[in-house]
Amino acid sequence: MSYVADPTTSSGDFTRDTDYITTRITADGRDGYPVQPGRYRLVVARACPWANRTIIVRRLLGLEDVLSIGFCGPTHDERSWTFDLDADGLDPVLGIHYLRDAYNERIPDYPKGVTVPAIVDIPTGQVVTNDFAQITLDFSTEWTAYHRDGAPQLYPEPLRDEIDEVSQRVYTEVNNGVYRCGFAGSQSAYDTAHGRLFSALDWLSDRLAERRYLVGDTITEADVRLFTTLARFDPVYHGHFKTNRHKLTEMPVLWAYARDLFQTPGFGDTVDFVQIKQHYYIVHRDINPTGIVPAGPALANWLTPHGREALGGRPFGDGTPPGPPRDAERVPPGHGAG
């Protein structure tokens, strides 16, 4: 996550810094970083929707044995995400407290915001990439030699153009659209952002009314990208970011679609609602000066029947569901919807 809103401009529009470290980890190692089991560590925060995508895709593809994972805590200051959840506040593999240290190893005095997800080269302690959109695509296309038996095709070649087209609209209008509302610096910027967001949500509702998934008849990268925003919609975005034309629970098609994915192994069991709320309401003091974290909403309804099976589709195509999360990677008790 990295975001900037400048209310001093004439428009007050929110802009996102998208100048990422775009080095790729590939099967042929053309950027100097070949795919190698055990060499890299994926650093995430459960609170972050962009990082949540990588947690889901890593799990669906079965990359746990070849790519370790480190979890930052839900809050941070202006310096960096930190490993508050680990003993002594140090990542047990990288031996650092501030994720910024790994960025500085790659680019001394790293001048930009420290973001998750990031993949760190363990031998050198350097960040390889924080290009969240490319990371999950590379998991699907460059790490295939290490996919589990039965791993789904999240980015199938015949559907890539359509997946890319849908994903681009989801990103600009929904994933980023909620931030455009929340960090708007003027009424006109907010009004425009709010209209764009709900126009896109209406389009998605129409698209999903008679099809179970966004592209094709199986779960793809596009569904992963939409899901992490929908999971945060009522707990955070509806109130905190003022995306309040409707709650997710008041949009029948999207609410059923979100529950369908939530109840699919690899999706809901990666969502930590407690950390999500702590991050947004505590860190964003410009929006929520008191830092008070709201008690609601109730979450048990995420587990109610959704009825989407009637639309057909096969969640994992010719593949199989992933197994349960590793013990060390489970969402803490009381932090999910169960």
NUSE-772642 format. One record per residue (C-alpha): chain; x, y, z. Coordinates in pm, 1 decimal, always signed. Example, Ala and Ser with C-alpha at 12.3 -4.5 7.8 and 13.67 -1.06 7.14 Angstrom:
+------+----------+----------+----------+
: unit :     east :    north :       up :
+------+----------+----------+----------+
:    A :  +1230.0 :   -450.0 :   +780.0 :
:    A :  +1367.0 :   -106.0 :   +714.0 :
+------+----------+----------+----------+
This chain:
+------+----------+----------+----------+
: unit :     east :    north :       up :
+------+----------+----------+----------+
:    A :     +0.0 :     +0.0 :     +0.0 :
:    A :   +114.1 :   +348.9 :    -83.1 :
:    A :   -116.9 :   +642.3 :   -128.3 :
:    A :   -105.5 :  +1018.4 :   -157.3 :
:    A :   -392.4 :  +1266.9 :   -148.6 :
:    A :   -321.2 :  +1634.1 :   -205.4 :
:    A :   -616.7 :  +1853.7 :   -106.3 :
:    A :   -415.4 :  +2162.2 :   -195.4 :
:    A :   -453.9 :  +2096.0 :   -568.6 :
:    A :   -745.2 :  +2246.6 :   -755.2 :
:    A :   -909.2 :  +1907.1 :   -800.9 :
:    A :   -815.8 :  +1729.4 :   -477.1 :
:    A :   -792.3 :  +1401.9 :   -667.8 :
:    A :   -622.9 :  +1103.5 :   -508.9 :
:    A :   -314.6 :   +973.4 :   -688.2 :
:    A :   -136.9 :   +644.3 :   -626.0 :
:    A :   +237.6 :   +607.2 :   -654.2 :
:    A :   +280.5 :   +321.3 :   -901.4 :
:    A :   +656.3 :   +347.1 :   -951.2 :
:    A :   +737.0 :     -0.2 :   -821.2 :
:    A :  +1054.0 :   -208.1 :   -820.7 :
:    A :   +968.5 :   -410.3 :  -1128.8 :
:    A :  +1245.7 :   -669.9 :  -1129.2 :
:    A :  +1091.3 :  -1010.9 :  -1196.0 :
:    A :  +1164.1 :  -1357.0 :  -1061.9 :
:    A :  +1139.3 :  -1582.7 :  -1365.3 :
:    A :  +1200.9 :  -1942.2 :  -1467.0 :
:    A :  +1492.9 :  -1837.3 :  -1686.8 :
:    A :  +1629.4 :  -1576.5 :  -1444.4 :
:    A :  +1652.1 :  -1310.2 :  -1714.0 :
:    A :  +1642.5 :  -1028.1 :  -1455.5 :
:    A :  +1909.1 :  -1198.7 :  -1246.4 :
:    A :  +1662.6 :  -1370.1 :  -1014.0 :
:    A :  +1572.9 :  -1725.0 :  -1120.6 :
:    A :  +1292.0 :  -1915.4 :   -952.6 :
:    A :  +1459.8 :  -2125.8 :   -682.9 :
:    A :  +1296.8 :  -2308.2 :   -391.5 :
:    A :  +1384.7 :  -2153.3 :    -58.0 :
:    A :  +1568.6 :  -1853.6 :   -198.4 :
:    A :  +1297.9 :  -1590.8 :   -156.9 :
:    A :  +1063.2 :  -1470.4 :   +115.3 :
:    A :   +724.8 :  -1317.9 :    +44.5 :
:    A :   +658.3 :  -1036.3 :   +293.3 :
:    A :   +293.5 :   -944.9 :   +343.0 :
:    A :    +48.9 :   -787.0 :   +582.8 :
:    A :   -290.5 :   -949.1 :   +619.2 :
:    A :   -446.3 :   -603.1 :   +641.5 :
:    A :   -339.9 :   -502.2 :   +290.5 :
:    A :   -563.8 :   -600.6 :     -3.3 :
:    A :   -271.7 :   -603.6 :   -247.2 :
:    A :    -75.1 :   -836.8 :    -18.4 :
:    A :   -383.1 :  -1049.3 :    +48.0 :
:    A :   -388.7 :  -1133.4 :   -324.1 :
:    A :    -41.1 :  -1286.7 :   -302.9 :
:    A :   -136.3 :  -1487.2 :     +6.8 :
:    A :   -436.2 :  -1632.0 :   -178.7 :
:    A :   -252.2 :  -1714.0 :   -503.0 :
:    A :    +47.8 :  -1866.8 :   -322.0 :
:    A :   -195.2 :  -2088.8 :   -133.1 :
:    A :   -409.6 :  -2186.3 :   -434.1 :
:    A :   -100.9 :  -2282.9 :   -636.5 :
:    A :    +62.8 :  -2468.1 :   -346.5 :
:    A :   +386.1 :  -2269.3 :   -331.2 :
:    A :   +419.6 :  -2285.7 :    +47.5 :
:    A :   +713.0 :  -2527.7 :    +40.2 :
:    A :   +918.4 :  -2323.9 :   -207.0 :
:    A :   +837.9 :  -1964.4 :   -106.8 :
:    A :   +834.5 :  -1879.7 :   +262.3 :
:    A :   +614.2 :  -1604.4 :   +397.1 :
:    A :   +664.1 :  -1333.9 :   +658.4 :
:    A :   +376.4 :  -1140.8 :   +815.9 :
:    A :   +407.7 :   -777.1 :   +915.3 :
:    A :   +180.0 :   -638.5 :  +1181.7 :
:    A :   -134.2 :   -443.9 :  +1088.3 :
:    A :     -3.5 :    -97.9 :  +1174.5 :
:    A :   +302.2 :   +102.4 :  +1080.0 :
:    A :   +438.5 :   +454.8 :  +1098.7 :
:    A :   +573.5 :   +675.7 :   +822.1 :
:    A :   +897.9 :   +477.4 :   +813.2 :
:    A :   +795.7 :   +124.6 :   +740.3 :
:    A :   +590.7 :   -186.3 :   +789.8 :
:    A :   +731.5 :   -381.4 :  +1084.8 :
:    A :   +741.4 :   -742.0 :  +1204.7 :
:    A :   +554.2 :   -674.2 :  +1527.7 :
:    A :   +391.9 :  -1017.8 :  +1531.9 :
:    A :   +722.6 :  -1207.8 :  +1560.1 :
:    A :   +929.8 :  -1277.9 :  +1868.9 :
:    A :  +1140.7 :   -974.1 :  +1958.1 :
:    A :   +980.6 :   -793.8 :  +1663.2 :
:    A :  +1221.9 :   -956.7 :  +1418.3 :
:    A :  +1137.7 :  -1157.7 :  +1110.7 :
:    A :  +1277.8 :  -1505.0 :  +1193.3 :
:    A :  +1429.6 :  -1552.4 :   +845.5 :
:    A :  +1540.5 :  -1202.6 :   +747.7 :
:    A :  +1635.6 :  -1091.8 :  +1099.0 :
:    A :  +1496.5 :   -740.6 :  +1051.1 :
:    A :  +1235.1 :   -535.2 :  +1233.7 :
:    A :  +1169.5 :   -277.4 :   +961.8 :
:    A :  +1083.6 :   -391.6 :   +611.1 :
:    A :  +1254.5 :    -69.7 :   +502.3 :
:    A :  +1587.7 :   -236.1 :   +582.0 :
:    A :  +1535.2 :   -478.8 :   +293.6 :
:    A :  +1442.7 :   -192.1 :    +61.6 :
:    A :  +1755.1 :     -1.6 :   +165.9 :
:    A :  +1968.7 :   -307.5 :    +94.7 :
:    A :  +1843.7 :   -295.1 :   -263.4 :
:    A :  +1833.4 :    +84.6 :   -305.1 :
:    A :  +2029.1 :   +276.6 :    -39.7 :
:    A :  +1816.9 :   +538.2 :   +137.3 :
:    A :  +1513.0 :   +414.8 :    -51.6 :
:    A :  +1321.6 :   +735.8 :   -121.9 :
:    A :   +969.9 :   +605.1 :   -167.2 :
:    A :   +701.6 :   +445.4 :    +45.4 :
:    A :   +774.5 :    +97.6 :   +177.1 :
:    A :   +496.3 :   -126.5 :    +51.2 :
:    A :   +369.1 :   -481.0 :    +83.7 :
:    A :   +370.0 :   -728.3 :    -74.0 :
:    A :   +741.2 :   -747.2 :   -135.4 :
:    A :   +960.9 :  -1043.3 :   -224.8 :
:    A :  +1303.0 :  -1044.7 :    -59.7 :
:    A :  +1610.3 :  -1233.9 :   -176.8 :
:    A :  +1711.7 :  -1412.1 :   +142.4 :
:    A :  +2088.9 :  -1447.3 :    +72.0 :
:    A :  +2134.7 :  -1074.0 :    +11.7 :
:    A :  +1846.4 :   -938.7 :   +221.0 :
:    A :  +1742.1 :   -721.7 :    -73.1 :
:    A :  +1390.7 :   -658.8 :   -199.7 :
:    A :  +1358.6 :   -805.0 :   -547.0 :
:    A :  +1017.0 :   -665.2 :   -633.4 :
:    A :   +713.3 :   -495.1 :   -486.7 :
:    A :   +519.5 :   -494.0 :   -815.1 :
:    A :   +208.6 :   -653.2 :   -667.1 :
:    A :    +19.4 :   -696.2 :   -993.4 :
:    A :   +306.0 :   -878.5 :  -1165.4 :
:    A :   +392.4 :  -1091.7 :   -862.4 :
:    A :    +74.1 :  -1298.8 :   -877.0 :
:    A :    +87.8 :  -1331.2 :  -1256.3 :
:    A :   +441.8 :  -1463.5 :  -1224.2 :
:    A :   +332.1 :  -1709.9 :   -957.6 :
:    A :    +95.6 :  -1851.0 :  -1220.5 :
:    A :   +332.2 :  -1842.5 :  -1519.1 :
:    A :   +693.9 :  -1854.6 :  -1396.1 :
:    A :   +666.9 :  -2079.8 :  -1089.9 :
:    A :   +479.9 :  -2361.7 :  -1267.3 :
:    A :   +751.6 :  -2619.7 :  -1200.8 :
:    A :   +667.1 :  -2594.2 :   -831.5 :
:    A :   +287.0 :  -2578.7 :   -842.3 :
:    A :   +111.0 :  -2843.4 :   -636.3 :
:    A :    -61.7 :  -3134.0 :   -805.0 :
:    A :   -411.4 :  -3012.3 :   -888.3 :
:    A :   -320.5 :  -2643.1 :   -888.3 :
:    A :   -582.6 :  -2437.5 :  -1074.5 :
:    A :   -513.9 :  -2235.8 :  -1388.2 :
:    A :   -558.1 :  -1881.1 :  -1257.0 :
:    A :   -422.2 :  -1717.5 :  -1571.8 :
:    A :   -505.9 :  -1958.2 :  -1854.1 :
:    A :   -350.1 :  -1851.4 :  -2182.0 :
:    A :   -670.3 :  -1858.5 :  -2393.2 :
:    A :   -841.0 :  -1616.5 :  -2150.9 :
:    A :   -554.8 :  -1380.7 :  -2073.4 :
:    A :   -672.0 :  -1092.8 :  -2288.2 :
:    A :  -1015.5 :  -1097.4 :  -2125.6 :
:    A :   -870.2 :  -1144.3 :  -1777.6 :
:    A :   -638.6 :   -847.6 :  -1835.5 :
:    A :   -924.3 :   -631.4 :  -1963.2 :
:    A :  -1153.6 :   -711.2 :  -1672.1 :
:    A :   -870.8 :   -685.9 :  -1418.7 :
:    A :   -772.6 :   -342.7 :  -1546.4 :
:    A :  -1122.6 :   -208.6 :  -1494.3 :
:    A :  -1145.1 :   -373.8 :  -1153.3 :
:    A :   -814.3 :   -212.9 :  -1056.5 :
:    A :   -880.4 :   +140.4 :  -1175.2 :
:    A :  -1246.5 :   +163.4 :  -1075.3 :
:    A :  -1280.0 :    -65.4 :   -770.4 :
:    A :   -946.7 :   -164.4 :   -609.2 :
:    A :   -815.7 :   +189.0 :   -650.6 :
:    A :  -1162.1 :   +344.2 :   -664.8 :
:    A :  -1228.8 :   +297.7 :   -294.4 :
:    A :   -903.1 :   +482.1 :   -217.1 :
:    A :   -998.1 :   +754.1 :   -462.4 :
:    A :  -1309.4 :   +809.4 :   -250.1 :
:    A :  -1137.9 :   +781.6 :    +87.1 :
:    A :   -849.8 :  +1014.4 :    +11.6 :
:    A :  -1033.7 :  +1269.0 :   -201.4 :
:    A :   -922.4 :  +1620.1 :   -111.9 :
:    A :  -1233.4 :  +1801.5 :   -228.9 :
:    A :  -1606.7 :  +1746.8 :   -248.9 :
:    A :  -1602.4 :  +1741.9 :   -627.7 :
:    A :  -1321.1 :  +1485.6 :   -634.8 :
:    A :  -1510.9 :  +1267.2 :   -390.0 :
:    A :  -1838.9 :  +1296.4 :   -579.6 :
:    A :  -1669.8 :  +1195.5 :   -903.7 :
:    A :  -1484.1 :   +907.8 :   -740.2 :
:    A :  -1798.1 :   +780.4 :   -567.0 :
:    A :  -1990.3 :   +783.5 :   -894.2 :
:    A :  -1714.3 :   +598.8 :  -1078.7 :
:    A :  -1687.7 :   +333.4 :   -807.8 :
:    A :  -2055.6 :   +247.3 :   -796.2 :
:    A :  -2086.4 :   +260.2 :  -1173.0 :
:    A :  -1820.4 :    -11.4 :  -1184.1 :
:    A :  -1989.3 :   -210.6 :   -908.2 :
:    A :  -2315.4 :   -194.5 :  -1103.6 :
:    A :  -2129.6 :   -320.3 :  -1411.4 :
:    A :  -1982.6 :   -607.3 :  -1210.6 :
:    A :  -2324.6 :   -694.5 :  -1067.1 :
:    A :  -2465.2 :   -713.9 :  -1417.8 :
:    A :  -2172.1 :   -923.1 :  -1537.6 :
:    A :  -2201.8 :  -1168.2 :  -1247.5 :
:    A :  -2579.5 :  -1198.7 :  -1246.2 :
:    A :  -2575.4 :  -1501.7 :  -1474.2 :
:    A :  -2216.4 :  -1621.8 :  -1451.2 :
:    A :  -2041.9 :  -1753.1 :  -1142.8 :
:    A :  -1697.9 :  -1604.4 :  -1207.5 :
:    A :  -1568.3 :  -1297.1 :  -1384.9 :
:    A :  -1398.6 :  -1472.6 :  -1677.4 :
:    A :  -1472.4 :  -1824.7 :  -1798.2 :
:    A :  -1624.7 :  -2086.9 :  -1570.8 :
:    A :  -1344.2 :  -2112.8 :  -1313.5 :
:    A :  -1172.4 :  -1887.7 :  -1060.9 :
:    A :   -907.5 :  -1670.5 :  -1225.3 :
:    A :   -671.7 :  -1389.4 :  -1135.5 :
:    A :   -957.2 :  -1144.0 :  -1197.1 :
:    A :  -1165.0 :  -1295.6 :   -917.1 :
:    A :   -873.8 :  -1281.9 :   -673.9 :
:    A :   -823.4 :   -913.4 :   -750.3 :
:    A :  -1187.6 :   -824.2 :   -691.8 :
:    A :  -1235.3 :  -1040.5 :   -384.6 :
:    A :   -986.1 :   -864.0 :   -158.5 :
:    A :  -1163.0 :   -530.8 :   -205.6 :
:    A :  -1508.0 :   -680.3 :   -150.4 :
:    A :  -1389.3 :   -848.7 :   +171.2 :
:    A :  -1293.2 :   -506.0 :   +308.9 :
:    A :  -1593.5 :   -317.3 :   +181.1 :
:    A :  -1830.6 :   -325.9 :   +478.8 :
:    A :  -1569.7 :   -350.2 :   +758.9 :
:    A :  -1371.3 :    -50.3 :   +628.0 :
:    A :  -1452.2 :   +117.5 :   +299.2 :
:    A :  -1825.2 :   +181.9 :   +347.6 :
:    A :  -1766.6 :   +398.1 :   +655.0 :
:    A :  -1399.1 :   +488.0 :   +665.9 :
:    A :  -1372.2 :   +572.4 :   +294.2 :
:    A :  -1732.8 :   +696.6 :   +260.4 :
:    A :  -1820.3 :   +445.4 :    -13.1 :
:    A :  -2170.5 :   +445.3 :   +124.9 :
:    A :  -2428.3 :   +435.5 :   -151.9 :
:    A :  -2479.0 :    +75.3 :    -47.5 :
:    A :  -2309.1 :   -177.6 :   +174.5 :
:    A :  -2184.6 :   -494.6 :    +11.1 :
:    A :  -2459.3 :   -679.8 :   +196.4 :
:    A :  -2711.7 :   -456.8 :    +16.4 :
:    A :  -2584.3 :   -550.1 :   -331.1 :
:    A :  -2734.6 :   -899.6 :   -375.5 :
:    A :  -2527.2 :  -1030.1 :   -666.2 :
:    A :  -2190.7 :   -906.6 :   -539.1 :
:    A :  -2268.1 :  -1015.2 :   -184.4 :
:    A :  -2351.0 :  -1369.5 :   -299.8 :
:    A :  -2042.3 :  -1374.9 :   -524.6 :
:    A :  -1819.0 :  -1257.0 :   -239.0 :
:    A :  -1959.3 :  -1520.9 :     -3.3 :
:    A :  -1907.1 :  -1788.9 :   -267.4 :
:    A :  -1538.8 :  -1701.1 :   -290.6 :
:    A :  -1503.8 :  -1650.1 :    +84.3 :
:    A :  -1627.0 :  -2004.7 :   +142.9 :
:    A :  -1384.0 :  -2143.3 :   -116.9 :
:    A :  -1061.9 :  -2283.7 :    +36.7 :
:    A :   -778.5 :  -2035.1 :     -0.7 :
:    A :   -994.7 :  -1722.6 :    +11.9 :
:    A :  -1185.9 :  -1664.7 :   +334.5 :
:    A :   -932.5 :  -1854.2 :   +541.7 :
:    A :   -673.3 :  -1586.3 :   +453.0 :
:    A :   -887.1 :  -1289.7 :   +565.2 :
:    A :   -811.8 :  -1134.5 :   +904.5 :
:    A :  -1089.6 :   -885.5 :   +974.3 :
:    A :   -934.5 :   -769.8 :  +1302.6 :
:    A :   -605.5 :   -671.9 :  +1140.3 :
:    A :   -788.0 :   -515.8 :   +845.7 :
:    A :   -982.6 :   -281.0 :  +1071.4 :
:    A :   -682.1 :   -206.9 :  +1291.7 :
:    A :   -474.9 :   -101.3 :   +993.4 :
:    A :   -718.0 :   +136.6 :   +829.6 :
:    A :   -867.3 :   +296.0 :  +1138.8 :
:    A :   -540.5 :   +332.1 :  +1333.8 :
:    A :   -294.0 :   +422.7 :  +1057.7 :
:    A :   -513.3 :   +667.8 :   +866.2 :
:    A :   -518.3 :   +938.7 :  +1133.7 :
:    A :   -588.1 :  +1205.2 :   +871.3 :
:    A :   -923.9 :  +1034.5 :   +811.6 :
:    A :   -984.2 :   +892.7 :  +1162.2 :
:    A :   -797.6 :  +1121.0 :  +1406.9 :
:    A :   -906.3 :   +934.8 :  +1721.2 :
:    A :   -775.3 :   +600.1 :  +1602.2 :
:    A :  -1087.8 :   +431.4 :  +1737.3 :
:    A :  -1153.3 :    +94.4 :  +1572.6 :
:    A :  -1524.8 :    +20.5 :  +1528.3 :
:    A :  -1670.7 :   -292.7 :  +1683.6 :
:    A :  -1882.1 :   -397.8 :  +1384.7 :
:    A :  -1996.3 :   -519.7 :  +1148.5 :
:    A :  -2113.9 :   -869.8 :  +1238.4 :
:    A :  -1926.6 :  -1127.7 :  +1032.4 :
:    A :  -2105.2 :  -1460.0 :  +1070.4 :
:    A :  -2317.6 :  -1384.8 :   +763.9 :
:    A :  -2010.2 :  -1448.4 :   +545.5 :
:    A :  -2074.8 :  -1817.2 :   +606.6 :
:    A :  -2442.2 :  -1821.7 :   +505.7 :
:    A :  -2553.9 :  -2005.6 :   +187.7 :
:    A :  -2493.5 :  -1809.1 :   -131.4 :
:    A :  -2674.0 :  -2016.5 :   -395.2 :
:    A :  -2415.5 :  -1944.3 :   -663.9 :
:    A :  -2368.8 :  -2314.6 :   -739.0 :
:    A :  -2685.3 :  -2293.7 :   -947.1 :
:    A :  -2492.2 :  -2089.7 :  -1204.1 :
:    A :  -2261.0 :  -2383.3 :  -1273.2 :
:    A :  -1889.3 :  -2330.7 :  -1304.4 :
:    A :  -1608.3 :  -2528.3 :  -1148.0 :
:    A :  -1407.8 :  -2332.1 :   -891.3 :
:    A :  -1076.2 :  -2505.6 :   -964.0 :
:    A :  -1146.7 :  -2631.2 :  -1314.8 :
:    A :   -975.1 :  -2966.6 :  -1360.5 :
:    A :   -776.7 :  -2905.0 :  -1042.9 :
:    A :   -850.8 :  -2950.9 :   -675.5 :
:    A :   -889.1 :  -2728.1 :   -370.1 :
:    A :   -580.4 :  -2651.7 :   -163.7 :
:    A :   -539.8 :  -2821.4 :   +169.4 :
:    A :   -590.6 :  -2638.7 :   +498.6 :
:    A :   -355.9 :  -2353.9 :   +587.3 :
:    A :    -27.3 :  -2437.8 :   +755.0 :
:    A :    -51.7 :  -2403.2 :  +1132.5 :
:    A :   +190.0 :  -2109.4 :  +1134.2 :
:    A :    -10.6 :  -1934.7 :   +862.0 :
:    A :   -360.5 :  -1965.7 :  +1004.5 :
:    A :   -566.1 :  -1655.8 :  +1071.5 :
:    A :   -577.4 :  -1622.5 :  +1452.5 :
:    A :   -893.2 :  -1747.0 :  +1626.6 :
:    A :  -1158.1 :  -1478.1 :  +1646.7 :
:    A :  -1011.3 :  -1279.6 :  +1356.3 :
:    A :  -1212.1 :  -1444.9 :  +1078.3 :
:    A :  -1580.7 :  -1501.8 :  +1017.0 :
:    A :  -1614.6 :  -1829.3 :  +1203.7 :
+------+----------+----------+----------+
